[in-house]
Each structure stands twice: as C-alpha cells, then as structure tokens.
Amino acid sequence: MILPQSYSAVMFLMILSLVCLGSWASAFKFAGKWRFELFYFDFAIGLLVASVIYAFTVGNIGFDGFNFLDDLQHAGKRQWMFGFLGGIVFNLGNMLLMAAVSVAGLAIAFPMTMGIALLVGILIGLAGRPAGNLMMLELGCALVLASVVVNALLYRMRAVAEHEVLARAGRAKSTRRPSAIKAIILSLVAGILIGSFAPLLDRARAGDLGLGPYAATAVFAFGVFFSSLVFNIFFMNLPVEGEPVDFGAYFSGRLKQHLLGGSAGVMWLTGVLALMVAGSVPDLVQVPALERYLLSQGAPVLTALWGIVVFREFKDGDVRVKVLGVLMLVLLLCGMVMIGLAPQYMRAV
C-alpha cells in the first residue's frame, strides 16, 4: 500500500478529509426533492465501489506495508468481523442522520448529531483509557453539549418562523405550530450510533492481526452496503417524513440524482480513508495534535456552513435565529478546541 511520507502530504490528506466529510451531504440537497431513502441506495453503491477501487489501486501498490489482498489474508477473522459490524452500526446511525437532514436540514441535523457523537465517543474513550486534563475535557464537553441545546432551541425557533411565513402566505397545512421533537430524537439516536462505531473499527485495526487502512475501509464498506439493503426496507415502509415509498420509485429518478447519491458515497469514503491513511504514518511526519483533532472533527461545522450559506436554510428566520446559529457554531468550535487541547495537559488525569 501507499502511505504519505512527508508532513505536507499528511496535511493535504487531513484537509481533503475535512472537505469530503464536510461536503458529501450537500449532494442530497442538490438532488432536490429526491427522497433520502432512494438517495441512500446510490450513496451505499458509491461508497462500496470507491472502497474497492482504492483497495486495488493505491492499496495494492507501493512498499509501505502489505498490499490489499495480503492484508486481508494476514488479518484475523475477528478483525474482519469488527470492521463489518462497525459498518453496520455506522450505517444505521448515518441513515438516521440523513432522515434528520430531510426533516430539519443540514445546518441543524449535522451539528446536533455530530456533537452528540463526539460526546459519546469521549465517554467511551474515558471508560477505556482516560487521559489528559479532565477539567479541560469536561469544559470542552460542556461547550459541545451547550451547542447541542442551542441547536435544539434554534431549530424550534426556525420552524416557528417558517410556519408563520407559510401562514401569512396562506400555504400552511395547519394552524398548529410545528414540533421539533422528531428531528431532535432522530439526531440523538443517530449521534449515539455514530459515536459508537469507532471502537469497533479501532478493534478491527488493532494488534499484529489488524487490518490496514485500505482493507479496513473495504470491509467496513461491505458492512454499510449490505446493511443498507436491510435498513432501507424499514425506512421506505415506515418513513420519518412523507408517504411510504416502494423500490420501483428508485428507477424513476433522474441520472443527475443517481450520480449525486453515488458521488456522496465516494466523497464520504475518500474522506474516511484519507483520515485513516494520515493516521497510519510515523509521528515524525504527523500533523500536530490540536490541528489533527480539529481537522478530523470539524466536518459538521463545514456542513452547517453549506446549509446556512449555500442553501440558505435560515433565510426565513429573524435576527434571533441567525444569532443563535452563530452562537451554536462558536460553542461547538470552542468545545472542540478545549477537547483537542486536553490530551496535551496531563496535570489533572
């Protein structure tokens, strides 16, 4: 396989990862009124195809470790299982995240879900190997939690503002003010699941029999693909938004919509693989810890900016909505900085 050999190459991969992981979901918005359940079939296909292409190209040449097929043969079957299960757990969380996006939009669903996922990941990490300055870590977690709470309030206020605009135009379906509970529950469950898959992937890569980055993403991608076929049956028949949809509707989509779904899967896989490859290099060429943490965790901020700036998801909101949107992002970023700094200050372990 090929691994980066310089600091600049590692930094490039980290930035590439941030851009891909922060932008893939925008493809769903560009697809227009295409249902997320149908979009997700193409996402899973694109993700799987990208993992296989990367595995048999950059994962199968070079002299920085086992090639792809040798890596699969060398790894233990338990490592295969953990990688596959990690794909399943992540996929259910990611499908719930896309359901939340279809209800609440990118700027609400992504920061809320990924903020919860970040907190869950930290709790799991503390249970396994607590390290760093606990005071800084707790402050960082409190800031992230505050951003989630502000996000929930923001969504409620935005939903009310949008309903009032529709009511004044005579296009409101009901006089009742909309509830924010559906998107919040979807984001909460999605965040718990997404925050829980990383330990499974870590176990797939751990030890002498662990999978390398290219093999791990390939096994993970198969878990995502096959579980999508199962989970989507439930989402299509028990939709979180709109009427049930049958599989035949998939073939009525335009080529553009299918390509957008596939490109989203390619972008996501590229981002995760770039992150894993960048994390596999020696410390000598590694990016400093804080920058590495912010680049690896900053995707929800970029996704929120897609929603706010490009898709104008807050356009019907008043000044309070816009102020809360800025506050939510500032709290999330400040929390990430504190969490990223905590391992560098070991005084209060």
C-alpha positions as a Markdown table, in Angstrom:
| # | Residue | x | y | z |
|---|---|---|---|---|
| 1 | Met | 0.0 | 0.0 | 0.0 |
| 2 | Ile | 1.0 | 3.7 | -0.3 |
| 3 | Leu | 1.3 | 5.9 | 2.8 |
| 4 | Pro | 2.3 | 9.6 | 2.8 |
| 5 | Gln | 6.0 | 10.2 | 3.5 |
| 6 | Ser | 6.0 | 13.9 | 4.4 |
| 7 | Tyr | 4.3 | 16.4 | 6.7 |
| 8 | Ser | 2.8 | 18.3 | 3.7 |
| 9 | Ala | 1.3 | 15.1 | 2.3 |
| 10 | Val | -0.3 | 14.3 | 5.6 |
| 11 | Met | -1.7 | 17.8 | 5.9 |
| 12 | Phe | -3.1 | 17.5 | 2.4 |
| 13 | Leu | -4.9 | 14.3 | 3.4 |
| 14 | Met | -6.3 | 15.8 | 6.6 |
| 15 | Ile | -7.6 | 18.8 | 4.6 |
| 16 | Leu | -9.0 | 16.5 | 1.9 |
| 17 | Ser | -10.8 | 14.5 | 4.6 |
| 18 | Leu | -12.3 | 17.6 | 6.1 |
| 19 | Val | -13.6 | 18.8 | 2.8 |
| 20 | Cys | -15.0 | 15.4 | 1.8 |
| 21 | Leu | -16.6 | 14.6 | 5.2 |
| 22 | Gly | -18.0 | 18.2 | 5.5 |
| 23 | Ser | -19.4 | 18.3 | 1.9 |
| 24 | Trp | -20.8 | 14.9 | 1.0 |
| 25 | Ala | -24.3 | 15.5 | 2.5 |
| 26 | Ser | -24.7 | 18.6 | 0.4 |
| 27 | Ala | -25.2 | 16.3 | -2.6 |
| 28 | Phe | -28.5 | 15.3 | -1.0 |
| 29 | Lys | -29.7 | 18.9 | -1.0 |
| 30 | Phe | -28.5 | 19.4 | -4.6 |
| 31 | Ala | -30.7 | 16.3 | -5.5 |
| 32 | Gly | -33.8 | 18.4 | -4.9 |
| 33 | Lys | -36.9 | 16.6 | -3.8 |
| 34 | Trp | -35.3 | 13.1 | -4.1 |
| 35 | Arg | -36.2 | 11.0 | -1.1 |
| 36 | Phe | -33.3 | 10.3 | 1.2 |
| 37 | Glu | -34.2 | 6.6 | 1.2 |
| 38 | Leu | -33.7 | 6.4 | -2.5 |
| 39 | Phe | -30.6 | 8.7 | -2.4 |
| 40 | Tyr | -29.1 | 6.3 | 0.1 |
| 41 | Phe | -29.1 | 3.3 | -2.3 |
| 42 | Asp | -26.7 | 5.3 | -4.5 |
| 43 | Phe | -24.7 | 6.5 | -1.6 |
| 44 | Ala | -24.1 | 2.9 | -0.5 |
| 45 | Ile | -23.2 | 1.8 | -4.0 |
| 46 | Gly | -20.8 | 4.7 | -4.5 |
| 47 | Leu | -19.1 | 4.1 | -1.1 |
| 48 | Leu | -18.6 | 0.4 | -1.9 |
| 49 | Val | -17.3 | 1.0 | -5.4 |
| 50 | Ala | -14.9 | 3.6 | -4.2 |
| 51 | Ser | -13.6 | 1.3 | -1.5 |
| 52 | Val | -12.9 | -1.4 | -4.0 |
| 53 | Ile | -11.2 | 0.9 | -6.4 |
| 54 | Tyr | -8.9 | 2.4 | -3.8 |
| 55 | Ala | -8.1 | -1.0 | -2.4 |
| 56 | Phe | -7.0 | -2.4 | -5.8 |
| 57 | Thr | -5.1 | 0.8 | -6.8 |
| 58 | Val | -3.3 | 2.7 | -4.1 |
| 59 | Gly | -3.9 | -0.1 | -1.6 |
| 60 | Asn | -2.3 | -2.7 | -3.8 |
| 61 | Ile | 0.9 | -0.9 | -4.9 |
| 62 | Gly | 3.9 | 0.6 | -3.1 |
| 63 | Phe | 6.1 | -0.7 | -0.3 |
| 64 | Asp | 4.7 | 0.8 | 2.9 |
| 65 | Gly | 3.1 | -2.4 | 4.2 |
| 66 | Phe | 1.0 | -5.4 | 3.0 |
| 67 | Asn | -0.9 | -4.9 | -0.3 |
| 68 | Phe | -4.6 | -5.2 | -0.1 |
| 69 | Leu | -5.1 | -8.9 | -0.7 |
| 70 | Asp | -2.2 | -9.9 | 1.5 |
| 71 | Asp | -3.6 | -7.6 | 4.2 |
| 72 | Leu | -6.9 | -9.3 | 4.1 |
| 73 | Gln | -5.3 | -12.8 | 4.3 |
| 74 | His | -3.0 | -11.7 | 7.1 |
| 75 | Ala | -5.7 | -10.2 | 9.3 |
| 76 | Gly | -7.7 | -12.3 | 11.8 |
| 77 | Lys | -11.3 | -13.2 | 11.2 |
| 78 | Arg | -12.3 | -11.4 | 14.3 |
| 79 | Gln | -10.8 | -8.2 | 12.8 |
| 80 | Trp | -12.9 | -8.8 | 9.7 |
| 81 | Met | -16.0 | -9.2 | 11.9 |
| 82 | Phe | -15.3 | -6.0 | 13.9 |
| 83 | Gly | -14.8 | -4.0 | 10.7 |
| 84 | Phe | -18.0 | -5.4 | 9.2 |
| 85 | Leu | -20.0 | -4.7 | 12.4 |
| 86 | Gly | -18.6 | -1.2 | 12.5 |
| 87 | Gly | -20.0 | -0.6 | 9.1 |
| 88 | Ile | -23.4 | -1.8 | 10.2 |
| 89 | Val | -23.5 | 0.3 | 13.3 |
| 90 | Phe | -22.3 | 3.4 | 11.5 |
| 91 | Asn | -24.8 | 2.9 | 8.7 |
| 92 | Leu | -27.8 | 2.8 | 10.9 |
| 93 | Gly | -26.7 | 6.0 | 12.5 |
| 94 | Asn | -25.9 | 7.6 | 9.2 |
| 95 | Met | -29.3 | 6.7 | 7.8 |
| 96 | Leu | -31.0 | 8.3 | 10.8 |
| 97 | Leu | -28.8 | 11.3 | 10.3 |
| 98 | Met | -30.0 | 11.6 | 6.7 |
| 99 | Ala | -33.5 | 11.2 | 8.0 |
| 100 | Ala | -32.9 | 14.1 | 10.4 |
| 101 | Val | -31.5 | 16.2 | 7.4 |
| 102 | Ser | -34.6 | 15.5 | 5.4 |
| 103 | Val | -36.7 | 16.9 | 8.3 |
| 104 | Ala | -34.5 | 19.7 | 9.7 |
| 105 | Gly | -31.8 | 20.5 | 7.1 |
| 106 | Leu | -28.0 | 20.3 | 7.1 |
| 107 | Ala | -27.4 | 23.3 | 9.5 |
| 108 | Ile | -29.5 | 21.7 | 12.2 |
| 109 | Ala | -29.1 | 18.0 | 11.9 |
| 110 | Phe | -25.3 | 17.7 | 11.3 |
| 111 | Pro | -24.0 | 19.8 | 14.2 |
| 112 | Met | -26.6 | 18.3 | 16.6 |
| 113 | Thr | -25.9 | 14.7 | 15.6 |
| 114 | Met | -22.1 | 15.0 | 15.4 |
| 115 | Gly | -22.0 | 16.9 | 18.7 |
| 116 | Ile | -23.8 | 14.1 | 20.4 |
| 117 | Ala | -21.5 | 11.6 | 18.6 |
| 118 | Leu | -18.4 | 13.5 | 19.8 |
| 119 | Leu | -19.7 | 13.3 | 23.4 |
| 120 | Val | -20.5 | 9.6 | 23.1 |
| 121 | Gly | -17.0 | 8.9 | 21.7 |
| 122 | Ile | -15.4 | 10.8 | 24.6 |
| 123 | Leu | -17.4 | 8.8 | 27.2 |
| 124 | Ile | -16.3 | 5.5 | 25.5 |
| 125 | Gly | -12.7 | 6.7 | 25.5 |
| 126 | Leu | -12.8 | 7.7 | 29.1 |
| 127 | Ala | -14.2 | 4.3 | 30.1 |
| 128 | Gly | -11.3 | 2.6 | 28.2 |
| 129 | Arg | -8.2 | 4.7 | 28.8 |
| 130 | Pro | -8.8 | 8.1 | 30.5 |
| 131 | Ala | -6.0 | 10.6 | 29.7 |
| 132 | Gly | -5.5 | 14.3 | 29.6 |
| 133 | Asn | -6.6 | 17.2 | 31.6 |
| 134 | Leu | -10.1 | 16.2 | 32.9 |
| 135 | Met | -11.0 | 19.8 | 33.7 |
| 136 | Met | -10.3 | 21.0 | 30.1 |
| 137 | Leu | -12.1 | 17.9 | 28.8 |
| 138 | Glu | -15.2 | 18.5 | 30.9 |
| 139 | Leu | -15.3 | 22.2 | 29.9 |
| 140 | Gly | -15.0 | 21.1 | 26.2 |
| 141 | Cys | -17.8 | 18.6 | 26.6 |
| 142 | Ala | -19.9 | 21.2 | 28.4 |
| 143 | Leu | -19.4 | 23.6 | 25.5 |
| 144 | Val | -20.3 | 20.9 | 22.9 |
| 145 | Leu | -23.4 | 20.0 | 24.9 |
| 146 | Ala | -24.4 | 23.7 | 25.1 |
| 147 | Ser | -24.1 | 23.9 | 21.3 |
| 148 | Val | -26.5 | 20.9 | 21.0 |
| 149 | Val | -29.0 | 22.6 | 23.4 |
| 150 | Val | -28.7 | 25.9 | 21.5 |
| 151 | Asn | -29.2 | 24.0 | 18.2 |
| 152 | Ala | -32.4 | 22.4 | 19.5 |
| 153 | Leu | -33.7 | 25.9 | 20.5 |
| 154 | Leu | -32.6 | 27.3 | 17.2 |
| 155 | Tyr | -34.5 | 24.6 | 15.3 |
| 156 | Arg | -37.7 | 25.2 | 17.3 |
| 157 | Met | -37.4 | 29.0 | 16.6 |
| 158 | Arg | -36.7 | 28.5 | 12.9 |
| 159 | Ala | -39.6 | 26.0 | 12.5 |
| 160 | Val | -42.0 | 28.5 | 14.1 |
| 161 | Ala | -40.6 | 31.4 | 11.8 |
| 162 | Glu | -41.0 | 29.2 | 8.7 |
| 163 | His | -44.6 | 28.3 | 9.7 |
| 164 | Glu | -45.5 | 31.9 | 10.2 |
| 165 | Val | -44.2 | 32.8 | 6.8 |
| 166 | Leu | -46.3 | 30.0 | 5.3 |
| 167 | Ala | -49.4 | 31.0 | 7.3 |
| 168 | Arg | -49.2 | 34.6 | 6.1 |
| 169 | Ala | -49.0 | 33.4 | 2.6 |
| 170 | Gly | -52.0 | 31.1 | 3.1 |
| 171 | Arg | -49.9 | 27.9 | 2.4 |
| 172 | Ala | -49.7 | 26.5 | 5.9 |
| 173 | Lys | -51.1 | 23.0 | 6.2 |
| 174 | Ser | -52.2 | 23.5 | 9.8 |
| 175 | Thr | -52.6 | 26.3 | 12.3 |
| 176 | Arg | -50.6 | 24.3 | 14.9 |
| 177 | Arg | -47.0 | 25.3 | 15.4 |
| 178 | Pro | -44.6 | 22.6 | 14.3 |
| 179 | Ser | -42.9 | 20.4 | 16.9 |
| 180 | Ala | -39.1 | 20.0 | 17.0 |
| 181 | Ile | -39.2 | 16.6 | 18.7 |
| 182 | Lys | -38.9 | 14.4 | 15.7 |
| 183 | Ala | -35.6 | 15.9 | 14.4 |
| 184 | Ile | -34.2 | 16.0 | 17.9 |
| 185 | Ile | -34.9 | 12.3 | 18.6 |
| 186 | Leu | -33.5 | 11.3 | 15.2 |
| 187 | Ser | -30.3 | 13.3 | 15.8 |
| 188 | Leu | -30.0 | 11.9 | 19.3 |
| 189 | Val | -30.2 | 8.3 | 18.3 |
| 190 | Ala | -28.0 | 8.9 | 15.2 |
| 191 | Gly | -25.4 | 10.6 | 17.3 |
| 192 | Ile | -25.3 | 7.7 | 19.8 |
| 193 | Leu | -24.8 | 5.2 | 17.0 |
| 194 | Ile | -22.2 | 7.2 | 15.0 |
| 195 | Gly | -20.3 | 7.9 | 18.2 |
| 196 | Ser | -20.2 | 4.1 | 19.0 |
| 197 | Phe | -18.9 | 2.7 | 15.7 |
| 198 | Ala | -15.3 | 4.0 | 16.0 |
| 199 | Pro | -14.3 | 1.5 | 18.8 |
| 200 | Leu | -15.3 | -1.4 | 16.5 |
| 201 | Leu | -13.2 | 0.0 | 13.7 |
| 202 | Asp | -10.3 | 0.5 | 16.1 |
| 203 | Arg | -10.5 | -3.1 | 17.2 |
| 204 | Ala | -10.6 | -4.2 | 13.5 |
| 205 | Arg | -7.2 | -2.4 | 13.1 |
| 206 | Ala | -5.6 | -3.2 | 16.4 |
| 207 | Gly | -2.7 | -5.6 | 17.0 |
| 208 | Asp | -0.5 | -7.6 | 14.7 |
| 209 | Leu | -3.5 | -9.2 | 13.0 |
| 210 | Gly | -5.3 | -5.9 | 12.5 |
| 211 | Leu | -6.5 | -4.6 | 9.1 |
| 212 | Gly | -4.6 | -1.9 | 7.3 |
| 213 | Pro | -6.4 | 1.3 | 6.3 |
| 214 | Tyr | -7.4 | 0.2 | 2.8 |
| 215 | Ala | -8.5 | -3.3 | 3.9 |
| 216 | Ala | -10.4 | -1.9 | 6.9 |
| 217 | Thr | -12.4 | 0.6 | 4.7 |
| 218 | Ala | -13.2 | -2.2 | 2.2 |
| 219 | Val | -14.6 | -4.5 | 4.9 |
| 220 | Phe | -16.4 | -1.5 | 6.5 |
| 221 | Ala | -17.9 | -0.6 | 3.2 |
| 222 | Phe | -19.3 | -4.1 | 2.7 |
| 223 | Gly | -21.0 | -3.7 | 6.1 |
| 224 | Val | -22.5 | -0.4 | 5.0 |
| 225 | Phe | -23.7 | -1.7 | 1.6 |
| 226 | Phe | -25.4 | -4.9 | 2.8 |
| 227 | Ser | -27.0 | -3.4 | 5.9 |
| 228 | Ser | -28.4 | -0.6 | 3.7 |
| 229 | Leu | -30.4 | -3.1 | 1.8 |
| 230 | Val | -32.0 | -4.3 | 5.1 |
| 231 | Phe | -32.4 | -1.0 | 6.9 |
| 232 | Asn | -33.8 | 0.8 | 3.9 |
| 233 | Ile | -36.8 | -1.6 | 3.8 |
| 234 | Phe | -37.9 | -0.2 | 7.2 |
| 235 | Phe | -37.2 | 3.5 | 6.3 |
| 236 | Met | -39.2 | 3.1 | 3.0 |
| 237 | Asn | -42.2 | 1.4 | 4.6 |
| 238 | Leu | -42.1 | 3.4 | 7.9 |
| 239 | Pro | -40.9 | 6.9 | 6.6 |
| 240 | Val | -40.0 | 9.6 | 9.0 |
| 241 | Glu | -41.3 | 12.2 | 6.5 |
| 242 | Gly | -43.9 | 11.8 | 3.8 |
| 243 | Glu | -45.7 | 8.7 | 2.5 |
| 244 | Pro | -44.2 | 5.2 | 2.2 |
| 245 | Val | -42.2 | 4.7 | -1.0 |
| 246 | Asp | -41.7 | 1.5 | -3.0 |
| 247 | Phe | -38.4 | 0.3 | -4.5 |
| 248 | Gly | -39.8 | 1.0 | -8.0 |
| 249 | Ala | -39.5 | 4.7 | -7.3 |
| 250 | Tyr | -35.7 | 4.3 | -7.4 |
| 251 | Phe | -35.8 | 3.8 | -11.1 |
| 252 | Ser | -37.9 | 6.9 | -11.7 |
| 253 | Gly | -35.0 | 9.1 | -10.6 |
| 254 | Arg | -33.1 | 11.3 | -13.0 |
| 255 | Leu | -29.5 | 10.4 | -13.8 |
| 256 | Lys | -28.3 | 13.6 | -12.0 |
| 257 | Gln | -30.0 | 12.4 | -8.8 |
| 258 | His | -28.3 | 8.9 | -9.0 |
| 259 | Leu | -24.9 | 10.5 | -9.8 |
| 260 | Leu | -25.3 | 12.8 | -6.8 |
| 261 | Gly | -26.0 | 9.9 | -4.5 |
| 262 | Gly | -23.1 | 7.9 | -5.8 |
| 263 | Ser | -20.7 | 10.9 | -5.6 |
| 264 | Ala | -21.8 | 11.4 | -1.9 |
| 265 | Gly | -20.7 | 7.8 | -1.2 |
| 266 | Val | -17.4 | 8.4 | -3.0 |
| 267 | Met | -16.7 | 11.6 | -1.1 |
| 268 | Trp | -17.5 | 10.0 | 2.3 |
| 269 | Leu | -15.3 | 7.0 | 1.7 |
| 270 | Thr | -12.5 | 9.3 | 0.4 |
| 271 | Gly | -12.7 | 11.4 | 3.5 |
| 272 | Val | -12.6 | 8.5 | 5.9 |
| 273 | Leu | -9.8 | 6.7 | 4.0 |
| 274 | Ala | -7.7 | 9.9 | 3.9 |
| 275 | Leu | -8.2 | 10.3 | 7.6 |
| 276 | Met | -7.2 | 6.6 | 8.3 |
| 277 | Val | -4.2 | 6.8 | 6.0 |
| 278 | Ala | -3.0 | 10.1 | 7.6 |
| 279 | Gly | -3.3 | 8.4 | 11.0 |
| 280 | Ser | -1.1 | 5.5 | 9.9 |
| 281 | Val | 2.1 | 7.5 | 9.4 |
| 282 | Pro | 5.0 | 7.8 | 11.9 |
| 283 | Asp | 5.0 | 10.6 | 14.5 |
| 284 | Leu | 7.9 | 12.3 | 12.7 |
| 285 | Val | 5.7 | 13.5 | 9.8 |
| 286 | Gln | 2.4 | 13.7 | 11.7 |
| 287 | Val | 0.3 | 16.9 | 12.0 |
| 288 | Pro | 0.4 | 18.5 | 15.5 |
| 289 | Ala | -2.3 | 17.1 | 17.8 |
| 290 | Leu | -4.6 | 20.1 | 18.0 |
| 291 | Glu | -4.6 | 20.7 | 14.3 |
| 292 | Arg | -5.1 | 17.0 | 13.7 |
| 293 | Tyr | -8.1 | 16.9 | 16.0 |
| 294 | Leu | -9.8 | 19.9 | 14.6 |
| 295 | Leu | -9.3 | 18.8 | 11.0 |
| 296 | Ser | -10.7 | 15.3 | 11.8 |
| 297 | Gln | -13.7 | 16.6 | 13.8 |
| 298 | Gly | -14.5 | 19.8 | 12.0 |
| 299 | Ala | -16.8 | 18.3 | 9.3 |
| 300 | Pro | -20.1 | 19.3 | 11.0 |
| 301 | Val | -19.1 | 22.9 | 11.1 |
| 302 | Leu | -18.4 | 22.9 | 7.3 |
| 303 | Thr | -21.6 | 21.0 | 6.7 |
| 304 | Ala | -23.6 | 23.6 | 8.7 |
| 305 | Leu | -22.0 | 26.4 | 6.6 |
| 306 | Trp | -23.2 | 24.6 | 3.5 |
| 307 | Gly | -26.7 | 24.7 | 4.9 |
| 308 | Ile | -26.5 | 28.3 | 6.1 |
| 309 | Val | -24.6 | 30.0 | 3.2 |
| 310 | Val | -25.3 | 27.9 | 0.1 |
| 311 | Phe | -28.8 | 26.5 | 0.8 |
| 312 | Arg | -29.9 | 29.5 | 3.0 |
| 313 | Glu | -31.7 | 27.3 | 5.5 |
| 314 | Phe | -32.1 | 30.2 | 7.9 |
| 315 | Lys | -33.5 | 32.7 | 5.3 |
| 316 | Asp | -36.9 | 32.8 | 6.9 |
| 317 | Gly | -35.6 | 33.2 | 10.4 |
| 318 | Asp | -35.4 | 36.5 | 12.3 |
| 319 | Val | -32.3 | 38.1 | 13.9 |
| 320 | Arg | -32.6 | 35.7 | 16.9 |
| 321 | Val | -32.4 | 32.7 | 14.7 |
| 322 | Lys | -29.3 | 34.0 | 13.0 |
| 323 | Val | -27.6 | 34.9 | 16.3 |
| 324 | Leu | -28.4 | 31.5 | 17.7 |
| 325 | Gly | -26.9 | 29.9 | 14.6 |
| 326 | Val | -23.6 | 31.8 | 15.1 |
| 327 | Leu | -23.6 | 31.0 | 18.8 |
| 328 | Met | -24.2 | 27.3 | 18.1 |
| 329 | Leu | -21.2 | 27.1 | 15.8 |
| 330 | Val | -18.9 | 29.2 | 18.1 |
| 331 | Leu | -19.8 | 26.9 | 21.1 |
| 332 | Leu | -19.1 | 23.8 | 19.0 |
| 333 | Leu | -15.8 | 25.1 | 17.8 |
| 334 | Cys | -14.7 | 26.3 | 21.2 |
| 335 | Gly | -15.6 | 22.9 | 22.7 |
| 336 | Met | -13.6 | 21.1 | 20.0 |
| 337 | Val | -10.6 | 23.3 | 20.8 |
| 338 | Met | -10.8 | 22.5 | 24.5 |
| 339 | Ile | -11.2 | 18.8 | 23.9 |
| 340 | Gly | -8.3 | 18.9 | 21.4 |
| 341 | Leu | -6.0 | 20.6 | 23.9 |
| 342 | Ala | -6.9 | 18.3 | 26.8 |
| 343 | Pro | -4.5 | 15.5 | 26.0 |
| 344 | Gln | -1.6 | 17.9 | 25.9 |
| 345 | Tyr | -2.1 | 18.9 | 29.5 |
| 346 | Met | -1.8 | 15.8 | 31.7 |
| 347 | Arg | -1.9 | 17.6 | 35.1 |
| 348 | Ala | -5.4 | 16.6 | 36.1 |
| 349 | Val | -5.6 | 13.0 | 35.0 |
